[in-house]
Amino acid sequence: MESFGARLHRAMRERGPLCVGIDPHPGLLARWGLPDDVSGLERFSRTVAEAIGDRIAVVKPQSAFFERYGSRGVAVLESTIRQLREAGSLVLLDVKRGDIGSTVAAYADAYLDPSSPLYVDAVTASPYLGVGSLAPMFDTAARHGGGVFVLALTSNPEGGAVQRARGADGRTVAQTVIDEISQLNADAEPLGSIGLVVGATVGDTGHDLSRVNGPLLAPGLGAQGGTAADLRTVFGSALAAALPSYSRQVLSAGPDPAALRAAAEQALTDCRRVLGPEKLTDGSVTTQ
């Protein structure tokens, strides 16, 4: 089975280095003139999927904004995932799950096993019970050609107290996570399937991302204050591995589908100015 890293590498080559989030929070529903209920959720999600699903490399639904409506909201999430996958986007479900043993294995089955109605291409995960606790998730991902993006350096101000704390060996928690994921991706071609989440607003990280050999998801662009130009400062020599992610800046252009597409195209143009119009995650180029 083709690995997630290989599929992501191809998607970024063909569609460009961009991830767009689907975050149907109440403020956006109101901005679109939609009710804060399941019908509004369904219309919002379907409009976004139809507008950008056939042109964006990665689309990232935020599970919490679906779960808040209970089982009917989860049903909308399942439908949205199907629409996006049928349109050709890779689906990265933002769930930030983390646990141990059979519980984390159950989370993995829920999202990364093709038999599940919530099956997606990749998920976000929390490593703060130890990176090793996520091994069942990594194993399930590898078995089914999926991916996992592990939190490393997040942009929320509270994160630094944990992520930049130092262990007995002098490394920060974040660098320990980075190093362990780098080992898991060693020798992967053309790109590892285990990525990291590094916020676009964290500035110069002071951390070594050069050996990750996997995708570096960069949320926080647009409405959260990050700019495409900030990616150079954040990622430095690892810039070619960045997967920039926008949510509200694109979604706020709705509900007109053409305006959503235009906003996504502008975000992609901004990112290409920094990453290079033909730069791939491994630093190679394409003529497309």
N, C-alpha and C positions, 0 to 999 in steps of 0.2 A: 504494500500500500504506500502511495506517495505521502511523504511527510508533510506536516503543516508548514515547516520552514520552506520547503520547496514550493508549496502552493502559494504561500505568502510572497515569496521571491518573485514568482511569475505574475501574481496579481499586481504587485507594485510596479513591475516592468510594464505591464499592459495598461493599467489604469492610473498609475501614478502613486506617489507616496502620501496617502491620506487616509485617515480614519475619521468617520463622522459618527458622533454619538446620537442615540435616540433617547432623550431625557424628557419624557412628557410630564413635567412637574406642573402643579396647579397654575403658576404664573404664566407659563407658556400656553397652556390650554386657554386661559382667559385672553391672552394676547391674540390668539387665533379665533376668538369668539366661540369657543367650544365649552360645553359644560364639564365640570369636574366630576365625571362619572364614567362608567365603562363605555358608553356610546362615544363620548368625547375622546377617550383613550384610543378606541378603535379607529376613529376617523383620523386622528392625529398620526398614529403609527402607520396606517395604510397609506396616507398621503406621502409621508416621508419615504416609505419603502418604494412606492411607485415612482417617486420623483428621482431618487438617487441610486436605487438598488442596482440598476443596470450600468452604472458608470463609476462607482466608488469602490476602491479595493477592499476596504474593511468598514463594516458598520457595527457600532457598539451599542446595543440596547442596554440601558441601566435597569437591571431586574427590579430594583426596589420600587420604581415608579409604576411598575405593573403589579407587583405583589400587594401594594397598598389597597388594591381593589378586590383582594381575595381571589377565589378560584376563577372568577370570570375575568379578572385581569391577567391571570396566568394563562388563560385560554387565548387572550389577545396576544400575549407574548409568543405563545406557540405558533399562532397564525403569522405573526410578524416575522419570526425566524424562517418559516417556510417561504414566505414571499421573498425575503431577501436572498435566500439560498437559490431559489428558482431564478432570480434575476442575475445571479452570478457573483454576488458579493460574498466575501468571507464574513462570517458572523462571529464577533467576539462579544460574549456575554459578560457584562460587568457585574460580578456577584461577590468578588473578594472573599471567597470561602476559604476556611482554614480549620482543620481539626486533626484528629489522630485516628489511626487504625481503621476499623470498619466504617466509622462515620465519614472520614474523608474519602474512603473508597465509595461510599454511597453517593456522596456529592459528585464524584467523578462519573459514576454510572448515570446520574441524572442529566449531566450536561455533555459528556464526551462519548457515550455509548450510542451508536446509531439506532438502537432499538428504542431510545427514549424520545418522547414527543418534544422534549426540550433540547434535543441534540443540536450542538453548535460546533463551529470549527475550533474555537478556543475560549478560555475563560480567564478571568483575573483571579488571583489567589493571594492569601495572606500567609507569610512565612513565620509569624511570631510565636508559633509553637515549635519552631525549629524547621529549617528547610527540609530536613529528613522526614518530618511528619507528612509532607506532601508527596512522598514517594508513590503511594497508591494512585494519586492523581496523575503524576508523571507517567506511570506505567500504563494507565488506561489511555492517556493521550497518545503515547507511542504505539500502543496496540491498534488504535483506530485512526491514526494519522491526524491527531489533534494537537493543539498547542495550549500552553499555560503561560500567562504573564504574571510574574511574581512581584509584589510590591517591594521597592528598594528605597527610593528617595522621593517621597510624596511632597506635594506642594502645600499641604495644610500645615499651619504653624505648629500644631501639637505634635506632628510627626517627628520633628528633630530630636525631641527628648529621648525617644527610643532609638531612632535610626542612626543617630550620631553618637550614641553612647558607646564607650570603648570596652572591649573585653580584655581578658588577661593577656592576650597576645598583642594588644595595642591596636588591633583593627576595630573599626566601627562595626556596629551591627549591620549597617548597610553594606560595607565592604565585604563582610563575611557572606552575606546573601549573594552579592555579586560574584564572589569567588566560587561559591558552591554551584551557582548556575553556570558559570563559565566551564567548570569541570564537566557538567552534564552535556554541554554543547560541544565539547572538544571533538574535533575531526568531522563534525557534521558538514555536509555539502548539499546545496549551496549555502544553507543557513540553518542554524539550530532551531528547534521547535519550542524551546523554553525561553521566553522573553522576560524582560524586566519592565517595571513601571517607574519612570523617572519624570517627575513633574517639570513642565516647561518653564515654571516660574521659580525654580530653586536656585538659579544663578550658577556660578562656578561651583561645582559639587565638591571639588577636592578629592574625588574618588576615581579609581582606575576602572574605566569601562572598556578598555581597549581589547580585552580578551574574551568578552562575553560570547561572541560568535552567534548571537541571536538578536531578535528584534528588540528595540528599545521604544516602548510606547510612551509618548510624550503628551499627556493630557494637560489641560490648563491654558490652551491657546484660545485667543479671542476674548470672550466676555469675562473670563477669569483673570485676564491681565497679561497673559503671555503673548509674545509676538513671534513670528517666524524667525526674525533676526536673533531672538534670544536662544534659538537652538544651537547656534555656534558656540555661545558661552557655556551652555549646559553640557553639551556632548563633546566638544573639542574634537580630538582625533577619532572619536567614535561616531561622528556626525552621520556617516553614511548608513548607519544601522537604525537611525531614528525613524519612527512611524508617528508623524505629527497627528494629533487628535483634536478636533474642534467639535463643539456641541452647540451651545446657545447662539454663537455668532451665525451659524448656518441656520439653525432651527427658527431663529427670530425672523428670518426672511419669509416664513410661511404666513398663510397657508397656500399661497399661489405656487404651484409646482415649478413653474418657470423661474420664479424668484429663488426658490430653494436650490434649484440646479445652478443658477448663476452664482449664488453665495458659495456653494461647494466648489465651483470652478475657480472662483476668486481665491478661496483658501488654498486650493491646490497650486495655483499660480504663485501665490506668496511663498509657499513651501519650496517650490521648484527653484525660485530665485536664490534660495539659501542652499538647498541640497544639490542643485544643479539639475537642469531639465532632463538629463538622461542618466543621472546617477542611480545606481541600484544599491541594495543593502550590502553587497560584497565589494562595492567600489568599482565594479565594472560598468560599462556603458552600453546603451542600446541605441540603435538608429531610429527606433519608433518614436 
